[in-house]
Amino acid sequence: MTARARGYAPRWEYKVSVWPGYDLAMTAPSFAPMRRRAFGRLSVGAALLLSAAPRSARACLWDTDTLEAETRGVPDAVVTILGAYGRNPDKYYEMRRDRVQAALAERPDDLAGYDDVAVACDRLGQHDDAISWMEKKAEALARLKTPARGGDTPDHWYRYHANLGTFHAHRWLKRADRWEQVEELERARAKIAEAIEENPKAHFGRERYQLRVLEWLVARPELEKTPSFLEIEEGALMNRSDRGYLAEHGLTDAVEGLCGLITLGAAWRSFDVTAALARVLAADGRQSVAELASLRCFEILESGGQSLVKGMPTDPEALRGFLPRGIGTTTEARYLELRAKAKAWRERRDAYARARLDRGEHPDTHKDFWAGFNKGEHSRMSLAELGLKDGLLARARGCACSSSASEAASPGRGGAAALAVAAALLLGLRRRRR
């Protein structure tokens, strides 16, 4: 099907970053309707299925998986934006819930077990049950006389507060009358604040940003006054090289914290969190990646998602000035190509996991569960797997793709390969049409 048949404008143009400081003009579908209709049709041979519910306050869960994830570190910003990281199917959490619940009947003093079963319930949308399990954990903590801080296991009270606060936030989000039930949001905020007091540095600082989201929501965000929970000056969105803005405003950990909310929490479908990430990346001079995040925002809106800010526009043109757009070298076509790769990787991962889960196996009980998938690396795609190893999204005129990809391109190493790829693409694409 041609670009015209799909309803796209037949004009083609974009740039490829050959090596730091050098761009090569290329041609590709401009997808003009996307700029008029909240990202248009999101399909280049792939259907992207997303939930319509707003997810802005979803974050900070703590269970067995969290420890493994924190050991590996937060995924790269590009991997996070593209959704190229592992998310487990419902059966994974159903099996854990049932197994741990039975184990707790035999060993009620297993404090970590309460976290596992509660988070599993929350992942399955069973928020009432999740909250009930945290109440049982509080009883166990009191029975065992576990100290709040300074004891042998000071993190269990932290986990209790962090999980309970997050469960209340999730239950609030599911309410049809959420804005008439702000007291539950206030309980969530109070618990997250207690978690931060207990352990300020946990979760890569995620709770600090989750608390900002909750405080922002409690205050009822307004489009004209508080469109985002992170204040980024509009002029900073045009930043191309200065890396001092985030440090000056106490946001040096913002990218990592927001990526943590998405990958280790449940903010994958949150317009507000993704928009904040786009703005922070732009303020840090990482314009190419900021544009990727903006395109992800348009995808969320097109799929039926929405901001929790009343009156937030959904038209990309109306979002100019709020979201960084048209600054870097990334295009809609490139974004769709990368998203298709990420989706294919996730489908392979899901199929592998479901096959083993159906045989009664689970990572909790079978340590070699992931050995047959992708050489055991199941947590995320690498930049090389995404096709970024030659630096096609690396620094270009001061625009870094990511902390790892920004060093991937150089005239002596990846630059020559990138030039060859760019030249081949140039020869194979259509000439610009009038």
C-alpha distance (Angstrom), angle and dihedral (degrees) to the residues before:
residue distance angle dihedral
M1 . . .
T2 3.79 . .
A3 3.77 125.6 .
R4 3.80 88.8 -112.2
A5 3.82 92.3 51.5
R6 3.79 89.9 53.6
G7 3.77 89.0 53.8
Y8 3.79 95.5 -107.0
A9 3.78 122.2 135.0
P10 3.81 110.1 -102.8
R11 3.80 94.4 -131.2
W12 3.79 115.2 115.5
E13 3.78 128.2 -160.7
Y14 3.81 141.0 133.4
K15 3.78 141.5 132.0
V16 3.78 133.1 -113.3
S17 3.79 120.4 -152.3
V18 3.80 105.2 -129.4
W19 3.79 96.5 -177.7
P20 3.81 134.7 -27.2
G21 3.78 108.7 -49.4
Y22 3.80 96.6 8.0
D23 3.79 125.7 97.2
L24 3.79 126.5 -177.2
A25 3.80 117.1 -150.2
M26 3.78 109.7 -124.1
T27 3.78 137.8 172.6
A28 3.80 127.7 -120.6
P29 3.81 138.8 140.9
S30 3.78 110.4 -58.1
F31 3.82 92.5 -156.9
A32 3.78 90.0 -151.7
P33 3.83 95.5 -179.4
M34 3.79 88.4 63.5
R35 3.76 88.5 69.2
R36 3.77 90.1 54.4
R37 3.79 102.2 39.4
A38 3.78 112.5 39.5
F39 3.81 95.3 -86.4
G40 3.80 98.3 -36.7
R41 3.78 119.6 -135.9
L42 3.77 109.9 -2.1
S43 3.77 99.6 -153.9
V44 3.75 135.6 110.9
G45 3.79 95.4 158.4
A46 3.83 90.8 -45.1
A47 3.79 134.1 93.0
L48 3.81 112.9 -146.6
L49 3.78 111.0 -152.4
L50 3.81 114.6 -161.2
S51 3.77 137.1 165.4
A52 3.79 120.7 -107.8
A53 3.79 97.0 -143.9
P54 3.82 117.5 105.2
R55 3.81 111.3 -113.3
S56 3.79 105.0 -176.9
A57 3.79 98.8 130.4
R58 3.79 96.4 44.1
A59 3.78 112.1 118.0
C60 3.78 148.8 97.7
L61 3.78 111.4 60.1
W62 3.79 121.5 163.8
D63 3.81 125.2 -156.2
T64 3.80 139.6 118.4
D65 3.81 91.5 -63.1
T66 3.80 91.3 55.3
L67 3.79 92.9 62.7
E68 3.79 91.7 52.8
A69 3.81 91.2 45.9
E70 3.79 93.0 50.0
T71 3.79 90.2 49.9
R72 3.82 89.2 56.0
G73 3.81 93.8 42.9
V74 3.79 132.0 -130.4
P75 3.83 113.2 -50.1
D76 3.78 120.3 -106.9
A77 3.81 114.7 -83.6
V78 3.82 91.7 -112.4
V79 3.81 91.8 51.6
T80 3.81 89.8 48.1
I81 3.81 95.3 49.8
L82 3.80 92.8 47.7
G83 3.81 93.0 48.6
A84 3.81 89.7 -121.9
Y85 3.79 95.2 149.6
G86 3.79 134.8 91.3
R87 3.81 121.7 -81.6
N88 3.77 117.7 173.2
P89 3.82 128.3 -129.1
D90 3.81 121.9 -113.0
K91 3.79 92.8 -103.0
Y92 3.80 89.1 62.9
Y93 3.81 89.9 61.3
E94 3.81 94.6 38.4
M95 3.81 90.9 56.7
R96 3.80 92.5 46.3
R97 3.80 92.3 47.1
D98 3.79 93.7 51.2
R99 3.81 95.2 43.7
V100 3.81 96.0 46.5
Q101 3.78 93.6 43.0
A102 3.80 89.3 56.2
A103 3.81 91.3 46.1
L104 3.81 92.3 51.9
A105 3.79 89.8 56.9
E106 3.82 86.3 62.0
R107 3.81 98.0 35.3
P108 3.82 109.1 28.5
D109 3.81 92.0 169.2
D110 3.82 93.5 66.0
L111 3.80 96.9 112.4
A112 3.81 95.2 -176.9
G113 3.79 89.0 55.0
Y114 3.80 91.3 64.3
D115 3.81 89.3 56.3
D116 3.81 92.6 49.3
V117 3.79 96.2 50.0
A118 3.81 93.3 41.8
V119 3.80 94.8 49.9
A120 3.81 90.0 45.9
C121 3.82 89.3 54.8
D122 3.80 90.8 48.0
R123 3.81 92.5 49.7
L124 3.80 87.5 53.5
G125 3.81 91.6 51.8
Q126 3.81 93.1 -107.1
H127 3.79 94.8 130.7
D128 3.81 96.9 158.1
D129 3.79 90.1 55.8
A130 3.80 91.1 46.1
I131 3.80 91.0 54.3
S132 3.81 90.6 46.4
W133 3.81 90.8 54.7
M134 3.80 90.6 52.0
E135 3.79 88.9 53.2
K136 3.81 87.8 54.2
K137 3.80 89.8 49.4
A138 3.81 90.3 52.8
E139 3.82 88.3 54.0
A140 3.82 90.3 50.4
L141 3.81 91.8 48.1
A142 3.80 90.0 51.9
R143 3.80 92.7 44.8
L144 3.81 90.8 51.6
K145 3.81 91.0 43.9
T146 3.79 90.2 -128.3
P147 3.82 109.9 -173.8
A148 3.78 117.0 -122.7
R149 3.79 93.1 -134.0
G150 3.77 137.7 -0.5
G151 3.82 97.5 31.3
D152 3.78 131.8 109.3
T153 3.83 93.0 -85.8
P154 3.83 106.4 29.0
D155 3.80 92.4 152.4
H156 3.80 96.0 70.2
W157 3.78 93.8 74.0
Y158 3.79 88.2 46.5
R159 3.81 90.7 52.4
Y160 3.78 90.4 47.6
H161 3.82 93.1 53.4
A162 3.83 94.3 41.6
N163 3.80 94.0 49.0
L164 3.79 96.4 42.4
G165 3.80 92.2 48.8
T166 3.79 91.0 49.9
F167 3.81 92.9 47.4
H168 3.80 90.9 53.5
A169 3.82 90.2 49.1
H170 3.80 91.3 50.7
R171 3.78 93.0 48.3
W172 3.80 89.8 49.1
L173 3.80 90.8 53.0
K174 3.80 91.8 54.2
R175 3.80 93.0 54.4
A176 3.78 116.3 105.0
D177 3.81 87.6 -150.2
R178 3.81 94.4 43.5
W179 3.81 95.2 141.3
E180 3.81 90.1 56.1
Q181 3.82 89.7 52.1
V182 3.80 100.4 55.7
E183 3.82 91.0 136.9
E184 3.82 88.8 75.4
L185 3.79 89.0 53.0
E186 3.79 88.4 51.2
R187 3.81 89.9 53.2
A188 3.79 88.6 51.7
R189 3.79 91.0 50.8
A190 3.82 92.1 49.2
K191 3.80 92.5 51.5
I192 3.80 94.2 47.9
A193 3.80 89.1 49.7
E194 3.81 88.8 53.3
A195 3.80 90.4 49.2
I196 3.81 90.6 53.6
E197 3.79 91.1 48.8
E198 3.81 89.1 51.1
N199 3.81 95.7 47.1
P200 3.84 115.2 3.3
K201 3.83 95.6 179.5
A202 3.78 101.1 47.9
H203 3.81 124.4 115.1
F204 3.82 93.3 22.5
G205 3.80 88.1 -70.1
R206 3.80 91.9 -57.8
E207 3.78 94.0 139.1
R208 3.80 90.4 59.4
Y209 3.79 89.6 60.7
Q210 3.77 93.7 38.6
L211 3.80 87.9 54.9
R212 3.80 89.7 51.6
V213 3.80 89.5 53.2
L214 3.80 92.6 49.2
E215 3.80 93.9 47.1
W216 3.79 89.1 48.4
L217 3.80 91.4 51.7
V218 3.80 94.5 45.6
A219 3.82 87.7 55.4
R220 3.84 90.1 53.0
P221 3.83 104.2 -117.9
E222 3.79 116.9 -119.5
L223 3.78 125.1 -155.8
E224 3.80 94.9 -132.8
K225 3.82 96.4 44.2
T226 3.81 112.0 22.8
P227 3.82 111.1 15.0
S228 3.83 91.2 154.5
F229 3.80 136.7 30.7
L230 3.82 88.8 -132.0
E231 3.78 117.7 60.6
I232 3.79 110.1 -137.8
E233 3.80 117.7 169.7
E234 3.79 112.6 -119.7
G235 3.79 91.3 -125.4
A236 3.80 89.8 58.0
L237 3.81 90.1 63.3
M238 3.81 88.2 71.1
N239 3.82 91.8 54.6
R240 3.80 110.3 134.3
S241 3.77 105.4 171.9
D242 3.81 115.0 -2.9
R243 3.79 109.1 106.7
G244 3.82 95.6 -178.3
Y245 3.82 100.6 82.9
L246 3.80 97.4 85.6
A247 3.80 92.8 46.8
E248 3.80 91.4 49.7
H249 3.81 90.5 53.4
G250 3.81 98.7 41.9
L251 3.80 93.7 -107.7
T252 3.80 102.1 116.1
D253 3.80 90.9 124.0
A254 3.81 95.2 41.8
V255 3.82 97.6 104.0
E256 3.79 92.2 48.9
G257 3.80 92.5 43.3
L258 3.81 94.2 49.6
C259 3.81 92.3 44.7
G260 3.80 86.5 52.1
L261 3.79 91.3 53.6
I262 3.79 88.9 54.6
T263 3.80 102.1 40.5
L264 3.81 103.5 30.5
G265 3.78 95.6 30.1
A266 3.77 128.1 36.4
A267 3.78 106.5 -92.5
W268 3.81 96.2 114.1
R269 3.80 90.8 115.3
S270 3.79 96.7 39.1
F271 3.79 115.0 119.6
D272 3.80 91.9 -169.7
V273 3.82 96.7 52.3
T274 3.81 92.5 43.2
A275 3.81 91.3 47.9
A276 3.81 89.6 51.2
L277 3.81 89.3 51.2
A278 3.82 90.7 50.9
R279 3.79 91.5 51.3
V280 3.81 93.8 46.4
L281 3.81 91.8 49.6
A282 3.79 90.5 50.0
A283 3.80 91.5 49.1
D284 3.80 87.8 52.5
G285 3.80 91.7 55.1
R286 3.82 94.3 -107.6
Q287 3.78 95.0 126.6
S288 3.81 99.2 158.5
V289 3.79 92.0 55.5
A290 3.80 91.2 41.5
E291 3.79 88.8 57.7
L292 3.81 89.6 51.1
A293 3.81 88.1 55.0
S294 3.82 90.5 48.6
L295 3.79 90.3 53.2
R296 3.79 88.9 49.8
C297 3.83 87.9 54.2
F298 3.81 90.4 53.8
E299 3.81 89.2 49.0
I300 3.82 90.7 53.6
L301 3.80 90.9 50.5
E302 3.80 93.0 46.6
S303 3.80 90.4 52.1
G304 3.80 91.3 56.7
G305 3.79 99.0 -92.6
Q306 3.75 120.2 135.5
S307 3.76 144.2 -168.3
L308 3.78 120.7 -101.8
V309 3.81 87.0 -132.2
K310 3.77 108.8 99.9
G311 3.78 110.8 -121.0
M312 3.81 96.2 13.9
P313 3.82 104.8 157.3
T314 3.78 121.4 -121.4
D315 3.80 98.3 -159.6
P316 3.83 111.9 99.3
E317 3.79 91.0 -139.6
A318 3.81 90.3 56.4
L319 3.81 89.8 49.5
R320 3.79 93.7 58.2
G321 3.76 108.3 120.8
F322 3.79 91.5 27.2
L323 3.81 97.1 59.9
P324 3.81 122.6 38.2
R325 3.79 105.6 -111.3
G326 3.79 137.3 169.7
I327 3.80 93.1 5.8
G328 3.79 105.5 105.0
T329 3.79 133.6 47.2
T330 3.80 97.5 -99.6
T331 3.79 118.3 109.3
E332 3.78 135.6 -163.8
A333 3.80 89.0 -108.4
R334 3.79 92.4 54.4
Y335 3.80 91.2 46.1
L336 3.79 92.0 52.2
E337 3.80 90.8 48.7
L338 3.80 91.7 52.3
R339 3.81 93.2 44.2
A340 3.80 89.9 51.8
K341 3.81 89.8 54.1
A342 3.80 91.1 48.6
K343 3.79 91.9 48.3
A344 3.82 92.0 49.6
W345 3.82 90.5 50.8
R346 3.80 91.3 50.4
E347 3.81 91.8 48.6
R348 3.81 90.2 53.3
R349 3.80 90.3 47.9
D350 3.81 92.7 48.3
A351 3.81 92.5 48.6
Y352 3.80 91.1 49.9
A353 3.82 92.8 47.6
R354 3.80 94.5 46.7
A355 3.80 92.6 50.3
R356 3.80 91.7 55.1
L357 3.80 94.2 40.2
D358 3.82 88.8 52.9
R359 3.81 87.7 56.8
G360 3.80 89.3 56.4
E361 3.80 94.8 -103.5
H362 3.81 123.6 134.2
P363 3.83 134.1 175.7
D364 3.82 89.3 -117.2
T365 3.79 91.3 61.6
H366 3.81 103.2 22.5
K367 3.78 110.6 53.8
D368 3.80 92.2 -170.2
F369 3.81 91.8 54.7
W370 3.80 94.6 120.1
A371 3.82 97.5 34.2
G372 3.81 93.3 104.1
F373 3.80 95.9 50.3
N374 3.79 122.4 83.3
K375 3.83 92.4 -30.3
G376 3.79 89.4 -57.9
E377 3.82 95.9 -57.4
H378 3.77 101.7 124.0
S379 3.78 102.8 144.7
R380 3.82 98.9 78.6
M381 3.77 146.9 -16.8
S382 3.76 118.3 -98.6
L383 3.78 121.6 -123.3
A384 3.80 87.2 -114.1
E385 3.82 90.6 56.9
L386 3.78 88.1 52.8
G387 3.79 89.5 54.2
L388 3.79 94.7 -110.3
K389 3.79 97.7 116.8
D390 3.82 91.9 104.2
G391 3.76 92.4 56.5
L392 3.80 99.8 -110.5
L393 3.80 86.9 149.9
A394 3.77 97.1 33.4
R395 3.79 127.9 112.8
A396 3.77 113.7 -36.4
R397 3.78 117.6 174.5
G398 3.76 91.6 -22.3
C399 3.82 95.6 -39.8
A400 3.80 110.7 126.2
C401 3.77 120.2 -159.5
S402 3.79 95.4 -157.2
S403 3.76 141.7 -37.8
S404 3.80 90.8 -89.3
A405 3.78 101.5 32.6
S406 3.80 93.6 47.6
E407 3.80 88.8 72.2
A408 3.79 95.5 43.6
A409 3.80 97.6 86.7
S410 3.76 126.1 63.6
P411 3.79 132.9 145.6
G412 3.79 90.5 -114.0
R413 3.81 98.6 48.4
G414 3.80 122.1 12.6
G415 3.81 95.1 7.7
A416 3.77 96.2 78.6
A417 3.80 92.2 47.2
A418 3.79 91.1 47.8
L419 3.79 90.4 50.6
A420 3.80 90.3 51.9
V421 3.81 91.9 49.5
A422 3.80 91.7 47.0
A423 3.80 91.6 49.5
A424 3.81 91.7 50.3
L425 3.77 91.1 49.9
L426 3.77 91.1 48.6
L427 3.80 92.0 53.6
G428 3.79 92.6 47.3
L429 3.77 100.7 48.4
R430 3.79 129.7 82.3
R431 3.74 123.8 -92.7
R432 3.76 115.7 -107.7
R433 3.79 111.6 -83.7
R434 3.69 124.0 -144.9
